[in-house]
Amino acid sequence: MKLIAKARMLAAVLSVGTVLQAQAQTELTVYTALEADQLKAYANAFQKEHSDIRIRWVRDSTGIVTARLLAEKENPQADVVLGLAATSLLVLKDQGMLQGYKPAGVEKLSKKFVDKGEQPTWVGMDAWVASICYNTIEAKKLNLPKPTSWKDLTRPEYKGHVIMPNPNSSGTGFLDVSSWLQSFGEGQGWAYMDKLHGNIDRYTHSGSKPCKLAAAGETAIGVSFAYRGAKLVNKGAPIEVIFPVEGLGWDMEAAAIVKGTDKLKAAQTLMDWAVSRKANELYSNSYAVVAMPGVAKPIKNYPEDIADRMIDNDFEWSAVNRSRILKEWQQRYDSKSEPKK
C-alpha cells in the first residue's frame, strides 16, 4: 500500500510540474513574411534554445502583413515582427509603433543593417536583390533575345511574356518599383512602368513566384530576386539569372518589437537570437547577403560582387512615399494582378 501511495504522490507531483511548466511558457505572437521553408528552420532553431517561449507565427505576404499591422495600430495583436521588409518597418517606426531595444551582440552586425537610433527600433537580418529569371528553352522557342537591362523588358517582342510581383502584396515587387523610381526619376520611372505594363502577362502576389514560373516554363521572363533564381539554377532549372545593367533594387528583411507588448522580456529574447551568429548562419542558407559580416557563403551562379551592383537605396524615401507609390501603382496597373486567394 505504501508503494501505491508513493506512486500516486509521484504522479501528482509530475502532473503539477507539467501544468506549471505549461503555465510558465510564454506565448509570443510573431508576424512574418518569411517563406515557409525559412520559417520552419528558424522556428526550430529558436525553440531548441528557448523552450520556455512558444511562438505563434502569423504569416502572409509583405503587403498584407504591413497593412494588418497598421490596421491594428490602436490595438496591437503582434508582439514581434520578424522577417518583414525594412521599408515596411520604417513605416511602422514613423507611426510610433515600434519599441526601441538594443539586442545583445548587435554591434557585430554591419551598420547598414541596424536602425541608427541609440535604442534601435529594428535590426536587419538579410538582404534580397532584384533580378530577372530568363528561361532559355522557352525564350528560344519564342525567339526572345536575352534582356540585359530593365529597359529591355519594354521591347515589343516581350509582350505577354513577362511576369512580376505586385508591390502591394510583395516586398520584392515594392523594391522593384521603388528602385525604378529612384534610379530613373519619378517621371521617367512611371513612364517606364507604363511601357512595361504593356508587356506584362500578370502580376503575382509572391516575390519568388515569377522566378518559379520561369523555371517551370510557364513564362519566359520572371522579375524576381536573385538568390531564389540561383538556387533554381543550381537545382537544374533551365533559367539564367540576369542582373540588369542599370543597377539592382534591394531591401532587407528585419525584425522589431511591437510597442505595447506585455511580453517584453520574451520579445527581447527573440531579438537577441535574431542578431546572433547562429541565426545569421541560418539566414545565409536562403540569402547571399546577411547582417553579420563574414557569415555569408559564396553561392554558385551568384556574383561575388553583388554588393557593387546594388543601387544606393534610400529606405527613408521609400518608407515616406510608400502609400503614395502603392496607390498610384494600383490605379495604373492592378487590372493585370492575379486574384488573391
N, C-alpha and C positions, 0 to 999 in steps of 0.2 A: 504493500500500500504506500509505503514511504517513497518507493521508486516512481510510482504512478504520480504521486503528488509533486515530486520534484520535476518530473517530465512536464506536467501541466503548468507548473510555475515557469519553467524554461520557455515553453511555448508562448506563455502570456508575455514574458519579457521580450521575446523575439518579435511578437506581434506589435507590442507597443513601440519597439525600436523601429520597425518598418514604418509605422504610422508617423512617428516623429521625424524620420528621415524624409518621408514624402512631404511633411509639413515644412521642413527646413529647406527644401529645394525651392529656389526662386525661379519663377517663370518670366522670361523676357519675351516681349513681342517685338520681333525684328522685321522691318520692311526691307525688301531686297528686290533688285532687278537682275541678280546673278542668273546665269544659265543653270539649268537643273543639274548638269553633271558637276559644275563647280560647287554648287550649294551643298551637295551631298558630302563632298570631300572636306569642305570647310567645317560643316556641322559636326562630322565625325571626329575631326581633329580637336576641335574646341571641347567637345563633350568628354573626350578622354582625359583632358587636363582639368576640367571643371564639372565634375559630376553633380555638384550642388546647384548648378544652374541649368535649367531646361529652357531651350529656345523654341518659341512658336514662330515659325517662319511664315511670312505673308509675302508671296512672290507674284510679280507681274512685270510688264514691260516698264521701261523708264518713265515714259509719259504718264502712264496710268498711276504708277506709284507716286510720282510727283504731284499729280492732280489730287490724289487721295490725301496726301499729307497736308496740302494747302486747304482742302475742304475741311479737314479735322483740326485746323489751327486753334479754334477756341475750345476744343475737347479732344486733345491728342490721344490716339489709341496705341501708337507705337512708342516703345521705349528707346529703340536704337534703329538707325538706318545703316545698313551695311551692304555695299555693292550698288551704289547709285551714282550717276554721273556727277562730277564735281560742279558742273554748271547748274544742276538741279539743287545741290546743297547750297550753292551761293544764293539762289533764290530764297531758300528757307532761312538762310542766315540774314538776308536783308529784311525778312519778315519777323526777325527776332525769335525764331522757333528752335534754335539750337543752343545746347548747353556747352559752355566752354569747359575744356578739360585737356590737360597736357599728359598724354599717356606715357607710362614708363617706357623709356627707350626711344621716344620719338626723335631724339636728337640724332639717331643713327640713320634716319631717312633723308633722302635728297630734299633740299629746302623747297623745291617746286612742288613737292607732294604734301606740304603742310601749310595750313592756314597761317597767315602772318601774325595773327594776334598773340599777345602774351599767353593767353589761355586759348589755344586753338579751338575753333568750333567744328573743324573737320580735319581729317587726315586722309591722304590718298593711299590707295592700295596698289594700283597698276594702271597702265595707260593702254588704250587701244587706238589704232591708227587706221584711217580710211584707205581703201584700195579698190581696185577693180578685179573681179574674178572673171576670166575670159576662157570660155570653153573652146578649145582649139578644134575639136571634132565638129561641133555644131557650127562654128564660125566658118570652117572650110566648106561645109555643105551649103551654107547660105552665102558664101563668097564675101564674108565680112572681114575686112582688114583688122589687124591688131591695133587698138587705140593706144596712144602713148600719153595723151593729155586728157584732162577733164573736158576741154572744149571739143575734142574729137567726138565725144558722145553725142553732140548735136548734129553730126553729119547725117544727111538724108538716108544713107544706106543702113543706118542703125534703127530706123523707125520700127517700133514694135518689138525690138529685141533687147531692151534694157529694163531691168528691174532694180528698184532701190527702196530703202526703208522710208516709211512715213515718219517725219520728225516729231509729230505729235505723240506718237507711240514709242518710237525707238530713239535711244540715246545716240546710236550710230547715225540715224537719219538727221538728228539735230546737229551733230558735229559737221556733217556734210554741208548742210545749208548754212550754218554759221560760218564755216571756213570759207565758203564761196563768197559770202557777203563781205567778209574781212579781206580776202585776197583780191577780189575783183572790184571792190567798192559796191555800195548798196545798189546804185542804179544799174551798173553792169551785171551785178550778181543776180538781180531779179530778171534782167533781160536774158541772161544765160539760162536760168531755170525755166523761163518761158519756152525757149527753144528746146531744152532738154525734155520738158513735159511732152512735147510732140512726139518724141521717140520712146517714151516710157510705155511699157506694157501694163505694169501695175506697181503700186506701192504696197509693200508688206508692213506688218506690224512688228517685225523682228529684224534686228540688225544683222544676224547671221544668216537668215533665210535666203536672201538673194544669192549669196555665195553657194549655199547648199543646193539651190535650184540650178545654178550654173553647173555645179559638179554632177548633178543628176541628168544634165542635158535638157532640162526644161526651159532654159533660156541660154542665149549665147553670152550675155553680159550681165553680171550682178554687181551692183555697187554695195560693198560690204566692208569688213575690216580685215586687216592684213593677216593677223595670226590665224584666224579661222581658215582663211584661204590656204595658208602654208600647211596647216595640219591636214587639210583635204588633199592637197597635192602629195604630201608625204604618205597618204593612205592609197595613192594611186589614181586619184581623180584626174580626168583629162582637162585640167584647167591650168592656166598660167596666172600668177598674181602680178598685177601691173600697178606700178607706183607712178601716178601722173606727174609730169614734169613741173607743173605749177606749184607743187608742194602738197603736203598731206595734212588734212584736218585731223585733230586728235582730241581726246578727252580722257579723263581718268576716273576710275571707279574710286569711291571714297566712302568713309564711314563717319558717323556723327551720333551724338546723344541727343535725343529729343528733349527739349526743355519741358520741365513739369513732370518728368517720370518720378514715380515714387519708389523706383528700384535703382537708384543712382549707383550704389556700390556695385551691383551686378553689371550694370551698364558700363561702368568704368573698367571692370574686369574684362569684358568683351573688347573694349577699345584697346586695353593693354595687349591683349592677344593679337588684335588686328595689326599692330605695328611690329610684332615680334618677328624674329628671323624665320621661325617655323612657318608662320603664316605667309611670309613673303616667298618662301620656298614653294608653298602650295600655289600661290598666285603665279609663279613662274611656270607652272605646268599648263597654264592657259594663256599667258601673255609673255611677250618677249621683253617688255619694259615694266619693271616693278619699282616700288618706292624705295627699297633698300639697295644701295649701290653694291655691286659685286655678287648679287644673288642670281640674277637672270642668266639663263644658259643660252648659248648660241643655238639657233634654230635653222635646220636645213630649209633651203628655199625662202629664207627670210633675210633681208640685207642687214649686215652688221652696222651700216651707217644710217639706220632708220631715224635716229635722233636728228641727224643733219637734214633729213627730208621733211621733218615736221614743221609746220608753219609756226610763227610766233603768235600763239593763240592768246587772245585777250579774253580770259574767262570772265572777268568782271563785266565787260561789254556784253558778252553772250548772255550772262545772267540778267543784267538790267533790261536787255531788249528781248528776252526770251518770249514773253507772252505776245508782244507785238509781232515778232517774227512768225510765231506759230499761227497767229490769227490770219496774217497776210498769206502765209503758205496755204492754209486750209481754204481760204476763199478762192485762191487761184487754181489749186491742183487736186483737191481732195476727191474730185469726181472719179479718179482712177485708183483710189485706195481699195484694198481688199476689204470685204465685210469683216467686222470684228466678231470674234467667236463669243 
